Amino acid sequence: MHMISVLNDLLAAPAPDGDGGPHSIAQVIANITGWVMGIIAVVATMFLVIGGLRYMAAGGDPAQVEQAKGNVKSALIGYALAVLAPVVLQVLQGILGG
C-alpha cells in the first residue's frame, strides 16, 4: 500500500515551479530514478556487509569463502547498476526522442 502512495505522490504532486499542475514525464522519471538508485545502493551495501561478515566468519572453510566472494561480487554489480542507471536512462531517452 505504501508503494502506491509514493507513486501517487510522484505523479500527482505539484510541479516545482508552483503552477499547481502535475509533474512532467521527465520529472517523474527523474524522481523514480532517484528512488531506484537509492534502493539499489542500500541492497548492494547489505550484500557487501553480509559478504564481509561471511568472509570473517568462514574460518578457512572454502565453501563459506566462496559464498562470501559471491556476496561481494553481487554488491559490486549492484553499485555498478546504481551508477549506470542514469546513463542508461539518458541513452534510452535519446533513442526514444524524449
PyMOL commands that set and color helices and strands:
alter all, ss='L'
color gray80, all
select helices_A, chain A and resi 2-12+25-57+62-96
alter helices_A, ss='H'
color red, helices_A
deselect
rebuild
show_as cartoon
